Amino acid sequence: MHKLLAVYQFLGRLWIHKRLFYGLMGLLLTSGVSAQMRFSFHRGLMGTQFNLIVYAPDSVVAQQVNAAVSARMDSLNQIMSDYLDGSEINRLSATAGSGKWVPVSTDLFHVLQKAQTIARLSNGRFDPTIGPLSLLWRRAVRRKEFPSAKERRRARQAVGYRFIELDSLHRSVRLLKPGMRLDVGGIGQGFAVDEALKTVHALGVQATLLDIGGDILVGAAPPKSNGWRVEISSGKVNDQDTITILLHDAAITTSGDTYRFLEHKGRRYSHIMNPRSGLGLRHFVRATVLAPTGYQADALTKVFSVAGLRKSKKLLKRFPGVDVLMVENKNGRLHVWQSAGFQQLEISRLRKR
Protein backbone atom coordinates (compact mmCIF):
# COMPACT_ATOMS: atom_id res chain seq x y z
CA MET A 1 0.00 0.00 0.00
CA HIS A 2 2.81 2.36 0.90
CA LYS A 3 4.61 1.44 -2.29
CA LEU A 4 1.49 2.13 -4.34
CA LEU A 5 1.06 5.50 -2.63
CA ALA A 6 4.67 6.35 -3.36
CA VAL A 7 4.11 5.53 -7.04
CA TYR A 8 1.05 7.81 -7.20
CA GLN A 9 3.00 10.61 -5.51
CA PHE A 10 5.84 10.16 -8.00
CA LEU A 11 3.46 10.21 -10.96
CA GLY A 12 1.74 13.28 -9.55
CA ARG A 13 5.03 15.13 -9.29
CA LEU A 14 5.92 14.01 -12.81
CA TRP A 15 2.58 15.31 -14.11
CA ILE A 16 3.13 18.65 -12.37
CA HIS A 17 6.67 18.95 -13.78
CA LYS A 18 5.36 18.05 -17.21
CA ARG A 19 2.68 20.76 -17.01
CA LEU A 20 5.27 23.25 -15.80
CA PHE A 21 7.63 22.25 -18.61
CA TYR A 22 5.02 22.71 -21.35
CA GLY A 23 3.75 25.87 -19.73
CA LEU A 24 7.24 27.36 -19.73
CA MET A 25 7.81 26.24 -23.31
CA GLY A 26 4.53 27.88 -24.37
CA LEU A 27 5.54 31.07 -22.58
CA LEU A 28 8.93 31.06 -24.29
CA LEU A 29 7.40 30.43 -27.71
CA THR A 30 4.83 33.16 -27.19
CA SER A 31 7.53 35.58 -26.09
CA GLY A 32 9.59 34.65 -29.15
CA VAL A 33 6.71 35.43 -31.46
CA SER A 34 5.84 38.74 -29.84
CA ALA A 35 9.43 39.92 -29.27
CA GLN A 36 9.82 41.11 -32.84
CA MET A 37 11.85 44.28 -33.28
CA ARG A 38 11.43 46.92 -35.96
CA PHE A 39 14.27 47.52 -38.42
CA SER A 40 14.36 50.11 -41.24
CA PHE A 41 16.62 50.29 -44.28
CA HIS A 42 16.83 53.01 -46.96
CA ARG A 43 18.71 53.40 -50.23
CA GLY A 44 18.49 54.94 -53.68
CA LEU A 45 17.19 52.56 -56.34
CA MET A 46 15.62 52.76 -59.80
CA GLY A 47 15.97 56.54 -59.81
CA THR A 48 14.03 56.97 -56.57
CA GLN A 49 14.06 56.13 -52.84
CA PHE A 50 13.60 52.57 -51.66
CA ASN A 51 12.51 51.88 -48.08
CA LEU A 52 12.31 48.51 -46.35
CA ILE A 53 10.79 47.97 -42.89
CA VAL A 54 10.80 44.53 -41.29
CA TYR A 55 9.94 43.07 -37.92
CA ALA A 56 12.53 40.44 -37.07
CA PRO A 57 13.76 38.64 -33.93
CA ASP A 58 17.20 40.30 -34.10
CA SER A 59 19.49 42.47 -36.21
CA VAL A 60 21.23 39.48 -37.78
CA VAL A 61 18.00 38.27 -39.41
CA ALA A 62 17.05 41.83 -40.39
CA GLN A 63 20.42 42.39 -42.08
CA GLN A 64 20.09 39.10 -43.94
CA VAL A 65 16.68 40.14 -45.22
CA ASN A 66 17.95 43.56 -46.31
CA ALA A 67 20.93 42.06 -48.14
CA ALA A 68 18.76 39.51 -49.95
CA VAL A 69 16.14 42.12 -50.91
CA SER A 70 18.80 44.56 -52.17
CA ALA A 71 20.40 41.87 -54.31
CA ARG A 72 17.02 40.88 -55.76
CA MET A 73 16.05 44.47 -56.54
CA ASP A 74 19.42 45.19 -58.16
CA SER A 75 19.12 42.14 -60.39
CA LEU A 76 15.64 43.19 -61.50
CA ASN A 77 16.87 46.71 -62.24
CA GLN A 78 19.56 45.29 -64.54
CA ILE A 79 16.86 43.35 -66.36
CA MET A 80 14.01 45.88 -66.62
CA SER A 81 15.55 49.37 -66.71
CA ASP A 82 15.41 51.03 -70.12
CA TYR A 83 17.77 53.70 -68.74
CA LEU A 84 20.68 51.21 -68.67
CA ASP A 85 22.33 50.61 -72.04
CA GLY A 86 23.21 47.00 -71.34
CA SER A 87 19.97 45.98 -69.65
CA GLU A 88 18.19 42.87 -70.87
CA ILE A 89 15.09 44.82 -71.91
CA ASN A 90 17.16 47.18 -74.08
CA ARG A 91 18.95 44.26 -75.69
CA LEU A 92 15.54 42.80 -76.51
CA SER A 93 14.31 46.11 -77.92
CA ALA A 94 17.32 46.20 -80.25
CA THR A 95 15.95 43.10 -82.01
CA ALA A 96 12.64 44.79 -82.95
CA GLY A 97 11.57 44.13 -86.54
CA SER A 98 14.20 41.43 -87.09
CA GLY A 99 11.65 38.62 -87.05
CA LYS A 100 13.70 36.73 -84.47
CA TRP A 101 12.36 34.97 -81.41
CA VAL A 102 14.58 35.99 -78.50
CA PRO A 103 14.92 33.78 -75.38
CA VAL A 104 14.65 35.93 -72.25
CA SER A 105 15.01 35.51 -68.49
CA THR A 106 12.11 34.29 -66.39
CA ASP A 107 11.78 37.71 -64.75
CA LEU A 108 11.58 39.64 -68.01
CA PHE A 109 9.13 37.17 -69.49
CA HIS A 110 6.86 37.35 -66.45
CA VAL A 111 6.78 41.14 -66.29
CA LEU A 112 6.01 41.33 -70.03
CA GLN A 113 3.22 38.75 -69.59
CA LYS A 114 1.65 40.83 -66.83
CA ALA A 115 2.11 44.06 -68.76
CA GLN A 116 0.52 42.62 -71.90
CA THR A 117 -2.44 41.29 -69.90
CA ILE A 118 -3.15 44.69 -68.35
CA ALA A 119 -2.69 46.37 -71.73
CA ARG A 120 -5.29 44.05 -73.24
CA LEU A 121 -7.79 44.44 -70.38
CA SER A 122 -7.40 48.22 -70.44
CA ASN A 123 -7.73 48.47 -74.24
CA GLY A 124 -4.24 49.91 -74.56
CA ARG A 125 -4.49 52.60 -71.90
CA PHE A 126 -1.39 50.95 -70.47
CA ASP A 127 1.20 49.86 -73.02
CA PRO A 128 4.68 48.38 -72.39
CA THR A 129 5.77 49.36 -75.92
CA ILE A 130 5.49 53.08 -75.17
CA GLY A 131 9.28 53.41 -75.21
CA PRO A 132 9.58 55.58 -78.37
CA LEU A 133 7.17 58.12 -76.88
CA SER A 134 8.89 57.97 -73.49
CA LEU A 135 12.19 58.91 -75.12
CA LEU A 136 10.55 61.90 -76.80
CA TRP A 137 9.10 63.18 -73.52
CA ARG A 138 12.31 62.68 -71.59
CA ARG A 139 14.15 64.75 -74.16
CA ALA A 140 11.39 67.35 -74.16
CA VAL A 141 11.64 67.78 -70.39
CA ARG A 142 15.44 67.86 -70.48
CA ARG A 143 15.65 70.42 -73.32
CA LYS A 144 12.37 72.15 -72.56
CA GLU A 145 11.44 71.64 -76.22
CA PHE A 146 8.01 70.30 -77.08
CA PRO A 147 8.22 67.39 -79.57
CA SER A 148 6.91 68.16 -83.02
CA ALA A 149 3.82 66.54 -84.50
CA LYS A 150 6.05 64.69 -86.97
CA GLU A 151 8.20 63.26 -84.17
CA ARG A 152 5.16 62.16 -82.21
CA ARG A 153 3.59 60.56 -85.28
CA ARG A 154 6.76 58.60 -86.09
CA ALA A 155 7.06 57.41 -82.48
CA ARG A 156 3.40 56.36 -82.31
CA GLN A 157 3.83 54.14 -85.36
CA ALA A 158 6.19 51.92 -83.34
CA VAL A 159 3.88 51.69 -80.33
CA GLY A 160 1.34 48.91 -79.83
CA TYR A 161 1.15 46.07 -77.34
CA ARG A 162 -0.31 43.83 -80.05
CA PHE A 163 3.09 43.90 -81.77
CA ILE A 164 4.61 41.84 -78.91
CA GLU A 165 4.46 38.07 -79.28
CA LEU A 166 5.18 35.82 -76.30
CA ASP A 167 6.03 32.12 -76.50
CA SER A 168 5.49 30.56 -73.07
CA LEU A 169 6.80 27.14 -74.09
CA HIS A 170 10.24 28.45 -75.08
CA ARG A 171 10.10 31.60 -72.89
CA SER A 172 10.83 33.74 -75.91
CA VAL A 173 9.70 37.14 -77.19
CA ARG A 174 9.36 38.59 -80.68
CA LEU A 175 8.90 42.30 -81.42
CA LEU A 176 7.20 42.61 -84.78
CA LYS A 177 7.72 46.25 -85.80
CA PRO A 178 11.01 48.04 -86.48
CA GLY A 179 11.73 50.85 -84.05
CA MET A 180 9.83 49.29 -81.15
CA ARG A 181 11.21 50.06 -77.70
CA LEU A 182 9.93 48.45 -74.51
CA ASP A 183 9.33 50.51 -71.39
CA VAL A 184 7.99 48.71 -68.30
CA GLY A 185 8.54 51.70 -66.02
CA GLY A 186 4.81 51.86 -65.41
CA ILE A 187 4.72 48.36 -63.92
CA GLY A 188 8.33 47.50 -63.08
CA GLN A 189 8.54 48.98 -59.60
CA GLY A 190 5.38 47.19 -58.54
CA PHE A 191 6.66 43.93 -60.00
CA ALA A 192 9.98 44.44 -58.17
CA VAL A 193 8.39 44.85 -54.74
CA ASP A 194 6.26 41.75 -55.39
CA GLU A 195 9.45 39.79 -55.98
CA ALA A 196 11.15 41.39 -52.99
CA LEU A 197 8.29 40.33 -50.71
CA LYS A 198 8.73 36.73 -51.89
CA THR A 199 12.37 37.02 -50.89
CA VAL A 200 11.42 38.31 -47.43
CA HIS A 201 8.91 35.51 -46.88
CA ALA A 202 11.45 32.90 -47.98
CA LEU A 203 13.64 34.02 -45.07
CA GLY A 204 10.81 33.50 -42.60
CA VAL A 205 9.87 37.14 -42.04
CA GLN A 206 6.21 38.09 -42.46
CA ALA A 207 5.63 41.63 -41.11
CA THR A 208 7.13 43.77 -43.86
CA LEU A 209 6.63 47.06 -45.66
CA LEU A 210 8.34 47.85 -48.97
CA ASP A 211 8.13 51.30 -50.55
CA ILE A 212 9.82 52.31 -53.78
CA GLY A 213 8.95 55.79 -54.94
CA GLY A 214 5.45 55.55 -53.46
CA ASP A 215 4.74 52.05 -54.72
CA ILE A 216 3.92 50.43 -51.37
CA LEU A 217 3.50 46.72 -50.68
CA VAL A 218 2.89 45.34 -47.20
CA GLY A 219 2.95 41.82 -45.83
CA ALA A 220 1.52 40.70 -42.51
CA ALA A 221 0.57 43.33 -39.95
CA PRO A 222 3.17 44.46 -37.38
CA PRO A 223 3.02 42.78 -33.96
CA LYS A 224 0.01 43.77 -31.84
CA SER A 225 -1.54 45.64 -34.77
CA ASN A 226 -4.31 45.09 -37.29
CA GLY A 227 -2.27 46.52 -40.13
CA TRP A 228 0.25 49.04 -41.39
CA ARG A 229 -0.87 52.67 -41.10
CA VAL A 230 -0.67 54.26 -44.55
CA GLU A 231 -1.64 57.85 -45.26
CA ILE A 232 -3.00 58.90 -48.63
CA SER A 233 -4.52 62.12 -49.93
CA SER A 234 -8.10 62.72 -48.91
CA GLY A 235 -9.08 63.66 -52.45
CA LYS A 236 -8.84 67.43 -52.23
CA VAL A 237 -6.39 69.16 -54.52
CA ASN A 238 -3.38 71.02 -53.10
CA ASP A 239 -4.26 70.63 -49.45
CA GLN A 240 -2.86 68.74 -46.50
CA ASP A 241 -5.82 66.49 -45.68
CA THR A 242 -5.03 62.81 -45.54
CA ILE A 243 -6.90 59.58 -45.08
CA THR A 244 -5.24 57.01 -42.84
CA ILE A 245 -5.94 53.38 -43.67
CA LEU A 246 -4.78 50.09 -42.16
CA LEU A 247 -3.33 47.60 -44.64
CA HIS A 248 -1.90 44.12 -44.57
CA ASP A 249 -1.04 41.77 -47.45
CA ALA A 250 -1.87 44.41 -50.06
CA ALA A 251 -0.36 47.05 -52.34
CA ILE A 252 -1.22 50.72 -52.76
CA THR A 253 0.10 53.30 -55.23
CA THR A 254 -0.78 56.87 -56.22
CA SER A 255 -0.06 58.56 -59.55
CA GLY A 256 -0.58 62.20 -60.40
CA ASP A 257 1.09 65.21 -61.95
CA THR A 258 1.52 67.28 -58.79
CA TYR A 259 5.30 67.39 -59.17
CA ARG A 260 6.11 65.96 -62.62
CA PHE A 261 4.72 67.77 -65.65
CA LEU A 262 5.71 69.78 -68.70
CA GLU A 263 4.35 73.21 -69.65
CA HIS A 264 4.10 74.31 -73.28
CA LYS A 265 2.34 77.43 -74.58
CA GLY A 266 0.41 77.83 -71.36
CA ARG A 267 -0.77 74.24 -71.30
CA ARG A 268 0.25 71.67 -68.72
CA TYR A 269 1.07 68.10 -69.75
CA SER A 270 1.34 65.35 -67.15
CA HIS A 271 4.21 62.83 -67.10
CA ILE A 272 1.43 60.22 -67.37
CA MET A 273 1.14 59.61 -71.08
CA ASN A 274 -1.81 58.45 -73.13
CA PRO A 275 -0.32 55.79 -75.45
CA ARG A 276 -3.04 56.45 -77.99
CA SER A 277 -2.40 60.18 -78.42
CA GLY A 278 1.29 60.20 -77.62
CA LEU A 279 0.77 63.18 -75.30
CA GLY A 280 0.83 63.63 -71.56
CA LEU A 281 -2.59 64.07 -69.94
CA ARG A 282 -3.79 67.66 -70.17
CA HIS A 283 -6.11 67.74 -67.17
CA PHE A 284 -5.40 67.12 -63.50
CA VAL A 285 -6.08 63.57 -62.42
CA ARG A 286 -4.83 61.61 -59.44
CA ALA A 287 -5.50 57.92 -58.96
CA THR A 288 -4.78 55.86 -55.86
CA VAL A 289 -5.10 52.12 -56.45
CA LEU A 290 -5.38 49.42 -53.80
CA ALA A 291 -4.66 45.94 -55.17
CA PRO A 292 -3.60 42.44 -54.11
CA THR A 293 -0.19 42.85 -55.82
CA GLY A 294 2.32 45.60 -56.43
CA TYR A 295 2.37 45.22 -60.22
CA GLN A 296 -1.40 45.68 -60.41
CA ALA A 297 -1.40 48.78 -58.21
CA ASP A 298 1.51 50.30 -60.17
CA ALA A 299 0.12 49.73 -63.66
CA LEU A 300 -3.53 50.46 -62.88
CA THR A 301 -2.82 53.96 -61.58
CA LYS A 302 -1.83 54.78 -65.17
CA VAL A 303 -4.82 52.94 -66.62
CA PHE A 304 -7.38 54.80 -64.51
CA SER A 305 -5.62 58.13 -64.94
CA VAL A 306 -5.72 57.80 -68.73
CA ALA A 307 -9.28 56.48 -68.73
CA GLY A 308 -10.62 59.27 -66.53
CA LEU A 309 -13.12 59.01 -63.72
CA ARG A 310 -16.25 58.11 -65.69
CA LYS A 311 -14.72 55.31 -67.77
CA SER A 312 -12.72 53.99 -64.80
CA LYS A 313 -15.94 53.03 -63.03
CA LYS A 314 -16.62 50.55 -65.82
CA LEU A 315 -13.01 49.44 -66.26
CA LEU A 316 -12.69 48.59 -62.57
CA LYS A 317 -14.99 45.58 -63.08
CA ARG A 318 -12.28 43.93 -65.18
CA PHE A 319 -9.87 43.84 -62.24
CA PRO A 320 -11.28 41.80 -59.32
CA GLY A 321 -9.96 42.68 -55.89
CA VAL A 322 -8.89 46.17 -56.96
CA ASP A 323 -10.19 49.45 -55.50
CA VAL A 324 -9.53 53.03 -56.56
CA LEU A 325 -9.78 56.57 -55.23
CA MET A 326 -9.83 59.18 -58.01
CA VAL A 327 -9.63 62.95 -58.11
CA GLU A 328 -10.23 64.66 -61.43
CA ASN A 329 -10.35 68.35 -62.31
CA LYS A 330 -11.87 68.99 -65.71
CA ASN A 331 -12.85 72.43 -66.95
CA GLY A 332 -12.41 73.87 -63.48
CA ARG A 333 -14.74 71.35 -61.83
CA LEU A 334 -13.42 68.95 -59.18
CA HIS A 335 -14.76 65.40 -59.07
CA VAL A 336 -13.89 62.82 -56.41
CA TRP A 337 -14.91 59.17 -56.45
CA GLN A 338 -13.88 56.13 -54.42
CA SER A 339 -14.90 52.51 -54.79
CA ALA A 340 -16.43 50.53 -51.94
CA GLY A 341 -13.13 49.10 -50.71
CA PHE A 342 -11.72 52.49 -49.83
CA GLN A 343 -14.79 53.44 -47.87
CA GLN A 344 -14.38 50.34 -45.72
CA LEU A 345 -10.66 50.89 -45.13
CA GLU A 346 -10.81 54.52 -44.13
CA ILE A 347 -10.31 54.87 -40.37
CA SER A 348 -9.65 58.56 -39.85
CA ARG A 349 -9.02 61.90 -41.44
CA LEU A 350 -5.99 63.67 -40.05
CA ARG A 351 -5.01 67.27 -40.66
CA LYS A 352 -1.26 67.66 -40.93
CA ARG A 353 0.11 70.73 -39.19
N, C-alpha and C positions, 0 to 999 in steps of 0.2 A: 504493500500500500504506500509506504514511504517512497519506494523507488518510483512508483507510478506518479506520485505527486511531484517528485523531483523532475520527472520527464515533462509533465505539464508545465511546470514553472520554467524549465529550459526552453520549451517551445514557445511559451508566452513571451519570454525575453527576446527570443529570435524573431518572433512576429513584430514586436515593438521596434527592434533594431532595423528590421526590413522596412517597416513603414517610415522610420526616421530616414533611412538611406534614400528611399525613393522620394520622400518629401524634400530632402536636401538637393537631390539631383534635379527635381522639378524646379526648385527655387533657383538653382544655378542656371538651368537652361532658360528659364524665364528672364533672369537677369541678363543672360547673354544676348537674348533677342532684343531686349529693350535698351541695352547699353550701346546703342549705335551712336556714333559721333558724326557730326557734320563736317565735311571737307569741301573746299571750293578751289577750283583751278581756272585760270584765265590765260588766253593766248590769242594772238592774231592768226586768222585762218581764212582762206578763201576771200580775201579782200575785206574782211570784217572782223568783229570780235566773237570769239567762241568762249562760252562759259560752261563749265561742268560742275555740278553739285552732286555729291554722293553722301549717303549715310553708310558708314562702314564700321566694323568693330575696332579698327586701329588704323594708324597712318600707313602702315606697311601695305595693307590691302588697298587703301585709298590710292596710294602711289602706283600700285600695280594696275589699278583700273585706269588711272589717268594716262599712264604710259601706253597701255593697250589701245585706249580710245584715240590718243594722239596719233599713234601709228596707223590705225585704221582710217582716220580722217585724212591724213597725209596721202595715203595710198589712193584714196578715192579722188582727192584733188588732182593727183597726177593723171588720173584716168579721165575725169570729166571736165576739167577746166579748159575752156577755149581761149583763155588768156596765155596759156603756156604753149610755146611753139612745139615742143616735143610730146605733148599729151596724146593719149590714145585717141581721144575724140577728134583731135585735129588731124592726126594721121589718117583716120577713117574719112574725114571730110575731104582730104586730098585725093581720094579715089573716086569722088563723085563724077558720074557720067562715063566711067571707064567700062561699065558693064560687069565688073568683077564682084564676086561674092567675097567678102572679107571676114575671116574668123576674128572674133573679138573676145575680150575677157567676159567672165560671168557677170561682173558688176556693170560693165557698159551695156551688155545685152539686156540685163534686167531693167536698168533705168530707161533705156530706149523703149522697151516693152510697155512700161508704165506710162511713159510720156505719150506714146502713140495711142494707148487706150484712152487717156484723158483727152487727147486731141480729137479722137473720133467721137467720144461722148459729148464733147463741147462744140461739135461742128466747126473745129478749127479755131476756136477762140484762144486756145493754147496750142502752140505749134513748136516742136523741138527743132524745126528746120529754119527758124527765124534768123539764123546767123548772119546772112547777108544784110538784113535790115539792122541788126544789132550793131554791126560794124559801122554802118552809115551814121547811126545815132551817137555812137561813142565818139566818132570823129567830129560830128556836129557840136557836141558838148565841149570837146577839147578845143576846137578852133573857133567856136561860137559862130559857125557858118551853117545855115540851114541847108540840108541836102536838096538838090534840084529835083524837079519832077522827073527828069530823065533818069537820074541816079536811082530814085525810088522805084521807078517802073522796072529798070533793069534788075534791081535787087529782088523785087517781088516775083519776077519770073522764075527765080530759083528757090522760091519758098513754097512748101506744100507737104504736109505730113504724109500724103498719099504716095509721095515719091520715095518713101523709105520702104524697103522690103526686108522682113525679118524671117530667118530660117531657124526655127527652134531646134530642129534635129541636129543641125551642124553648128549651131550658135554662131551664125554668120549674118552679115548685114550687106545690103546692096543699095547704093544711092543712085537713083536713076537719071537725074538731070545734072548736066555740067554746071559748075558754079555753086552747087549746094554747099551749105556750111551749117553744121549742127551746133546748137546752143541749148544746153539743158540747164542754164542758169536759173530758169524759172521753176525747176523741180529738184535740182541737184542738192541744194542744202537740206531740203526735207528728206531726200533719199539718204543723205549722209548721216543725219541724226538717227534715222531708223536703223541703219547698220551699226552705228555706235552703240545704240541701246542694246542690240543683240550681243555686242561685245561685253557690255557691262553685265548683262544677265548671265552670260557664260562664265563669268568670274564669281557668280554667287551673290551679287549685289542687286537689290531690287528697287530701293528708294533712290531715285535718280532724277535729276533735271538737266537737260541739255538745251542750250540756247546758242544758236549761231545767227547773228544778225537779226534777231527777232523771230526766227523760226524756232519755236519752243516745243520740245517733246518731253513728257514726264512719264516716269514709270510708276511704281507703287508709291503710295502716300508716305510722307515722313513719319517716323515713330510718333505715336500718340496724336495723330492728326487724321482728318478725313480726306486730305488732299493738299496739293501745293497751291499756295495763294498766288494768283496771277492777276495783274491789273491790266485792263485794256481800256481804250477810250469809251466814254459813255455814249458817243454818237453825235455830240455837238462839235462843231468845227471851231478850231483855234481856241479851245478853252482847256481848263485843267481838270475837268470832271473825269473820273474814272469809275469803271465797274470792277469790283473785285470778285473773282470766281475761284472756286476750289476745283482742282483738276487732279486726276490720277489716270494713268494708262491712256493718255490722249495727247494730241498735238494741237497747237493753236498758232496761227500766223496772221499778221496784218500787213496789207499792202496799201499804199497810198502815195500821193505826190507831194506830201507836206514839205519834204526836204529835197527831193530829186525831181527836177523838171527843167525844161528848156523854154525860154521866151523868144519869140520871133514876131516882129511887127505887131507888138502889143498882144499877142496871143500866147497862151501858156500851154505847153505840151508836156504831158506826164512822161516819166521814164517807162511807164507801163504801156506797151505798144500793142496796137490792134494788128495782128498778122494780116488781116484782110486788106486794110488800107495802107499799111506801111507807115503809119503815123502814130505818135504818142497820143493818148487820150486827151481831148481838149476840154473836158469838164471835170470838176472835182469829184472824185469817187474814192471811198475808202472801204475796203472789205476785210473783215476779220472772220477767219474760217476755223471752225473747230472740227477735227476729224480724228478717226482712229489711228491714222499714220501721218508721219511727217511729210511724206511726198505728196499725199492728197492735200493737206493743208497748204503747203507751199504752192502747188500748181493751181489750186482752185481759187486762191485769192486773185490770180490773174484772170481766170475764166470769168468769175463773177464781176470783176471790175470792167472787163471789156463788154460783157453782156449788158451791164446796167441793172438797176434795181428791178424793173418790171420783168425782164426776161429771166433774171436769175431765180425768181420765184418758181418758174416752170422748170428751169434747168436743175434746180436742187433735187428734184425727184429722181434724177438719174444717178445720184450719188448717195446711196443709203448710209445712214450713220453720220452724215455730215450736217453741220449747222452753220449759219452765217449771220453776221451782223453787218448791215450795209448803211453807209451814209453817202448820199448823192446830192450834189448841188447843180441843178440844171436851170439855166435862165434865171438865176437869182433866187430860186426856190429850193429850200432844204428839205430832203426827204430821208427819213430814217426807218429802217425795217429790220427786225430780227426774227429768226425762226424760233420754233417752240423750244428747242434745246437750250438756247441762250436764256430764255426767260426762266427756265428751271434752275440754271446754274448760278444766276445772279444772286449774290448774298448781301451786297451792300454797295452804296454809292459813297465814295470818299472824296472830299474836296482837298486837293493838295494845297499846301500853304507855302 
